[in-house]
Amino acid sequence: MGGRVDESCVLVDGPWTHRFVGANGSRFHVVEAGTGPLVLFLHGFPEFWWAWHDILPRVADAGFRAVAMDLRGYGASDKPPRGYDGYTMAADVTGTIRALGERNATIVGAGAGGMIAWAAAAFHPKLVNRLVVLGAAHPLRLRAALFADPRGQLSASTSALRFQVPRYEHVLTRDDAAMVGELMTRWTGPQWRETPEFDDYVRRCREAMQIPQAAFCALEAYRWVFRSAIRLQGYRFVKLMQKPLVTPTLQLHGELDTATLPRTAQGSGRYVIAPYEWRLIPDAGHFLHQEATDMVTGEILRWAKTS
């Protein structure tokens, strides 16, 4: 890598179109393919829209309008100094649905994007007709596990705890964002970790994290989670998330996920009163959309096509 990095590094050519849309007071970079009912993809940390580059054209070919967005603070989307709370980022997503001219969408979220997807469906149920969550527990389930499972989920979340340190973004981006590669290696299952595709993906994510302000913005979302735990805003968030989810939800989780433990995520169904399914993906870690692309794509299409 080396040299100054800018947003052009995420504008990768392919069987898709790059666009920018205004939503919730910010500008978001979206990547679009196909026509039909909208399926909106949300990446996790430390990724960007490229998380879905294999799945996007397959979903488009199946008769859907497949759109992957760079979340607030990532990739080529705006990077304002504030707005990394659960309310705002959920409104970013539903605002993007409207900005795309759609009335609703199936939302597919992975990792941190999965947490936002849970919130979007809870706060704006009329805009989310189906939900697919990968590698992410319901926010209240994760919150409970951090307290109740100190040797498990709390120990697995030590990276997020370190992110609370002021100016930690400089550590994250040191040596061409070497820590991004270390985290991805730690969270990935062994089979995909040994492939050239993994090496290329890590390289792209390390580069994207070096876009000015991207690392700060990415960490601010994690900081909000912990800061809000002792603030009124966090109490209100919890109260709103306690309302039973009425969106049909499919939850996919890697058997070897060491970032969000399967036993943490599996309890999320208690918050859903709509149709709900849980699938544990064997031999996959936190990035199961990359590690088990064929299986995950099939599950997304099955759920999106269910009437």
Phi, psi and omega in degrees: 000246179080158181079170182284135181257140174228182187293345181297339182293342180260358181271064187278133178289152178174192180281057183203172179239135175269134178220166172234134179232149176266130180206137175054035176082007180226169179253131183240138175274125178234151180236125195232142174212143173083173177227155181130197177302142185282130168241116185254125185255133180241122180281172177249198177258137001258057188260192169207191188305333183303343176309334187249015189295332177279324186278325185307306182293331179291319178292322177297317180295339180274004175102027180237157169271102185263122183229127173249132181246149165279123179296162175312127177090352184247157170053234181259010175280164179301152182231065179292160182288344184227172176103021184260027176269164183298324180296309186293317183290329173294320178291330173303315184292310181290330174294325177293323176303313179294318181297333177279001178081019182252156180267337178196175183201158161275126179256132176241117182234139180241138176059233178301327175293331175292322176298318178294323179297318176304313182293319180300318180292327180287318186275333186226061188298333180289340181266350183240103184273337175211152184227133173235123183241129180241128173062032182213131174277157169304139184308323180285328176293318178296316180302315180295320182292328179298328179272321188272343186230066185296327180276349180253268187294321179297318177296321179292342184260019182298328178297315179297327177293319178295330180297344180287342182294130179304140177064022180293344177301332178290328175290318182298325185262000180296146178054053180057042178058044180301327181297329176302314178297321179296316180294316181295322177296319181292325187268353186264146174293155188295331184293309181289331183300334184265014185254155174298329179297322177295315180301317179294320181295317178300317180300315181294318181291323176297318180295315182296328180289344179271358172301134182311130177077352184296316182295317178302313182296318180299319181286332180300326178296319177292322179296322179298320181304316183279320179297320185290342182298337182243018181236159180302321180301319179293322177298317178296320179300314179300316181299319180292322181287345178286344178293128183303138183281130183256009180265127175305129192231130172248125181245120178249137183214138178287134180300331185253020181293119179255002176268306171243110187294143179306322182291336174287311184292327189295337179279005186289336184299340181294343181266003184243126176256353174277175174308135186218136175227146178240133177229124175263120185268117184292147174064015180245148177259219187288332184259053187296337176294337174263325187281329182226057189302315183297312181295316181295317179300316179299320180291320178299313181294319178301315183289320181293331182272349181288125182272000000 
